[in-house]
Amino acid sequence: GTAEVLSGTLRTAVANVFPSLSSIRVAAGSVFEFGGNATSSAPVSGDGTLRFSGLGKMAYDGSGSAFAGTYQLYAANVDMDIGAASRASLDVAGGGAFSFADNAAVGSVSGTALLGGIRVAADKTLTVNDGADASYAGRLDGEGTLAKNGPGTLTMTGSSDLREIDVNAGTLALDRSFPFAVKGLVGYWRFEDGDNIGKDMLGGHDLSTVVGSSSSPMPTQVAD
């Protein structure tokens, strides 16, 4: 059958309460919440919020979905397969992690949870096609790549152990003024011109790489 949420929140409180759903539709302003450990491959559509709040391991296959809303993390560990053409966004609002074992694309990445995270597997890329500004306070982990496309500004206030971040368009802002933020984001960075990577937003000072090389991914810390 089909689950359709037109307003308010529909929450599954036990594991796999809807195992045979053929589709899920979540209208704008409404929420479908997986509250128990769940595995779902039902196609999802709509512009609402798909929330994951189970405390255990969850798996979600949205590669066949036309969902354009928000995947929201609330204290869960979710293996995500959403495909490389997704227009949905990620919101890390609680602990746990979104884990990507394959290439994927999202419209934006945001979230205020310091203990939440996004993990990208080795040799895989999570592409962020942000057209608007967003701020992300969680972790970035894994041996994969985050590729930032789109004209928006992505402000990162958390920590990154991700192997590589490629800024192809727009602005990646590293904000160390956020309370409890890790001082300095250390990771693998690649710049087209290592001698001219821009200025900081407050003092107008030239930014420079203090370790590494602009020609290949190296452990590099951005400093002013």
N, C-alpha and C positions, 0 to 999 in steps of 0.2 A: 504494500500500500504506500500511500504518500503522506508525509507529515508536512503540514503547512502552518506556519506561524505568522499571523497577520498583525498581531500586536502583543505586547507583554513578553513573557518568558515561558518557554516550554523546557522543563528540565527533566532529564532522565536520572533517577537517583540510584539505579542499580545497573550492573554491568549488562551491556548488550540487550537492553530492554526492547529495542526495535531492530532485531537482527535481520528482519526480512523487508525492511523498507526499500522501496524501489526508487524513491526520490525524496528530497527535502527542499522545501522552499521557505526562505526566511525573508520576510518583507522588511523594508527600511524601518529602523527604529525598534525592531523586535529582536529577540534572542532565542536561539536554539542551543541548549546547554547539555553537553555530555557530562553528567555528574558522577557516573560510575566508570570503572574500567571498560573501555569499549573498543571495538574494531568496526570501522564503517567504511564502506565503499559506495554508498548511495550517492548519486549525483546531487549536488547542492546548487540551488539557484537563488537569486535575490540579492538585495543590497543591505541586509541586516548583519547580525553578529552571530558567528558560530563559536561558542565558548567551550573550552576544555577545562574541567575542574576536578576530574578524577585524580586521586592521589597516587595511583599506580601507573602502569605502562599502558599507553594507548596507541592506536594506529589509525591513521586516516588516509584514505586514498581519494583524493579529489581531482585526479588527473583528467577525469571525464566530465568535470563540472564547469558550469558557466557562472560560478559564484563571483560577484563583484563587491562583496561586503568586507567584513573584517574577521579574521581568525584571531580569537582572543585567548591568551594563555592565562589560566588561573590555577596554579598549583597542580601541574600535570607534566608528564613526560610523554611527548607525542611524536611518533614517527610520522613525518609528513611526506606525502607524495602528491604534489599539486600541479606538476607539469611546468613547462617553460613558457606558457602563454597566459598564465593566471593574471587577472587584474585585481585580485583581492589584496588586502593589506594584513600585516602582522601587528598585533598589539600584545606586548609582553607585560601583563598587568599583575602577575604573581610569580611565585617560584616555579621551578621546573625548567623544561626546555622544549623548544621546537627543534627537532632533528631532521636534517635533510640528507638522505642517502643518494639523491640523484639531483640533476640540474633542476632549478626551479626559478620562477620569477614572481615578484609581488609588486603591488603598486607603491607601497611604502612600508617602513619599519618604524615603530614607535613603542613607547612603554616607559613606565616610571619605576618598575620593580627592579631593585638592585640585585636580588637573588635569582631573577629569571634570566634565561639565556637563549641563544640561537646557536645551533651546532651544524656545521657543514662538513660533509665527508670529504676525504682526500680525492683530489682531481675533479671535484664537482664545484658548481658555481651557483650561488644565490644572487640573482640579479634584482636590484631595486630600481624600479622605474619611477622615481618620485617626481611628480609635477609640482607638489607643494612642500613647504618646509615641515620637518618632523624632528622630534628629539627622542633619543633612545638611551636609557640608563642602564640596561642590562649587559650581560656578557656576550662576547662573540668567541666561539670555540671551534676547534677542529682543524683539519689539514686542508680544507678547501679554500674557496675564494668568495668574497663578497664584491660584486661589481655594482658600482653606483652609477646609474644613468639618470637622465632627466634633469631639468633646470633647477630643482629645489635644493634646499640646504638640509643636510642630514647632520644633526648635532649629536655627537656621542659623548656621554659623560661617564660611561662605565669602563670596563676593562676588555682588552682584546688579546686573545692568544691565537687568533685566526692566522693561517699561513699567509694570506695575501688579501689586500684590499685594493681594488682598482677604481680610481675615480675617473670615469669617462666623460662626465658632464656634471654641471652644477657645482656644489660646494660640500666638502666634508669638513665639519668644524669639530675640533677636539676641545671640549670644555672641561678644564680642570678645576673650575670654581665651584662645581656642584658638591654639596656636603657628602662626605664619605667616598667621593670619587677616587679612583686609583690615580696617583700622581704620575702622569705620563702614560700614554698608550703605546706600548711597545709591540711591534708586529712586523710583518713583511709589507713593505710599501714599494710601489713602482711609480716613478715619475718620468715623464717624457724628457724633461730637462731638469736634471738634479741640481743644477746651479741656479735655477730660477723657479722655485716652487711657490712663490707668493709671499704675502705679508700676514702677520697676525692681525686680528680684527680690532684689538684694543690700542696697542701702541704703534702700530704701523711698522713694526720691525720686520726685517727680512727673515724668512724662515730658512733653515738649512738642515741638512742631514748630518748627524754627528757620527753615525756608523753606517757602513754599507756603501752601496753603489747604485747609480741610477740606471744601469744597463741590465741588471738582473735582480730578481727578488733576493733581498738580503735583510737580516734583522736590522731595522732602522727605527730610531726614535726621532720624532720631530721636535725641535727645540727652537726657541726664539733667541 
